[in-house]
Amino acid sequence: MHLVGNMYFLYIIGDNLEDTLGRGKFILYYTLCGLGAAVAQILADPNSMIPMVGASGAIAGLFGMYLLWFRHASLTFMIIVYQKKVSPVIFFGFWILTNILGLYLANESGGGVAYWAHIGGFIAGIAIGLLVKKKVFAANPLLAILNSHEVKVKR
């Protein structure tokens, strides 16, 4: 389910970010988010002998960029058959709370998910998103207009 969830999120937000950044920068920022995720996990648990495998932290970094640049978009929140369109702030707010809860529960039970990698990747994505936001908006005027305070998007 973890892999399915990662692929779903990459499918939903990855194409918007790749269209915005171009293939090369998308891969570069994705990789940097993955490195940030790995660093966060290593710093959180330096004595761990469990190898890290996966792309969750890098995808979490994409969440951070998406949250900054597509804040008026709507994402589908799903639980089995229940679906609801929500803003990225609500969607990723729920996601980060789920990871914090998972981190707490993993400390109690031992876990097996690199929650710090998720959180570290998300923070790396927000940092990258903030650093390049002006350039991204300059290269994508429509995205800049959609993020301006004067524009209100009706749902």
N, C-alpha and C positions, 0 to 999 in steps of 0.2 A: 504493500500500500504506500510505503514511503516513496518508492521509485515512481509509482503511478502518480502520486501527488506532485512530485518534482516535475515530471514531464507535463502534467496538466498546467502547472503554473508557468513553466517555460513556454508552452504553447500560447497561453492567454496573454502574457505580457511581453514575452521575448520579441515577437514580431514588431510590436510598436516601438520598442527600444532600438531594435536593429534598423528599422526604417528611419528613425530619428538620428541615430549615430553613424550609420554606415557599418558595413560588415567588419572592417578592421578595428574601429574603435569599440564596437560592441564586444568583439572577442577580447580586446585588450582590457576593457573595464570588467568584463566577466571574470577574466583570469585574475585581475587585481583583487576583486571581491573574494574570489576563492582563496587567494593567498592571505588576505585579511582574516578570513574565516579560520584558516588553519592556524594562524598565529594566535588568534583568540582562544582556540581550543587548547593549544599547547601551553599557553600562559595560564589557563584555568586549571589544567591538569598535567603539569610537566612530568610527572612520574608514571603516567599511564603507559601500559605496554600494549594497549589495544590499538591496532592501526586504524587510521581514518580512511574511509573510502566513500566517495560520493561527491555529488555536486550541490548538495543542499545549501551550503554556505554561499557559494557563488550565485545561486538562484535567489537566495535571500538578499544578496547585494542588489540584484536587479529590482527586488521589491522596493528597496530604499530609493533607487533612482526613479522608478515608476511613481512612487508616492509623491515625490517632489515635482515631477514634470507632467503628470497626468492626473492631477488632484481632482479635476471635475469629471473624470471618467466614472463609469460604474462597473463594478465587478459582480459576478454572480456568486453569492455565498450559498453553498449547498451542504445539506446534511441529509444523506440518503435520497429521499424524494422531495424534501423541502428545499425550495429555491427562493432567494430574495436578492434583488439588486441593491447593492450598497456602495458607498463611496470608498475609495482606496484607504482613507483614514480609518474608517470603521473596519474594513476588511483586514488591513495590516495591523491595526490595533488589536483585533481579536487574535490574529496570528502571533503577535509578539507576546500577548498574555498567555496563549497556549504554550509557547516555548518556555516562558518563565515558570509556569505551572509544571511543565515537563521536567525542567531543570530541578525544581524542588522535589518532585516525585522520584527522579533518578537518583538524587542524593539519598533518598530514603531506601530505595530498592536496588540500586546498582546501575540500572538503566542499560543503555546500549546505543542511545542516540546522542550525537555530538551537539547538544543544545547550544553550547557556547560558540560553536562554529556557525550555527544559524544566526545567533545574535551578533557575533563579530562580523559576519558577512553583511548583515543588514546595516550595521553601523558604517562599514566600509562603503557600502552603496550610497548611503546618505552623504558621507563625506565627499565621495567622488562626484555625486550629483550636485552638491553645493559648489564644488570647485569649478566645474565645467558648465554650470547652468547658464551663465551669460553667453558663452560661445554657442551652446546648444540652441538657445532661444534666438540668437542672432542668425544662425544657420537655418532655423525653422520658424519663420515669422508667424505662421498659423498657430503653432504650439505656444508661442509667446502671447499671442492675442487671447487664446483660450485660457491662459493662466493669469491674465491681467485682472485687476480688481474691478474694472469697469464692466467686464463681460459677465453676464449671468447666464448659465446654461439651464434651461428648463427641462425637467424630466417628465 
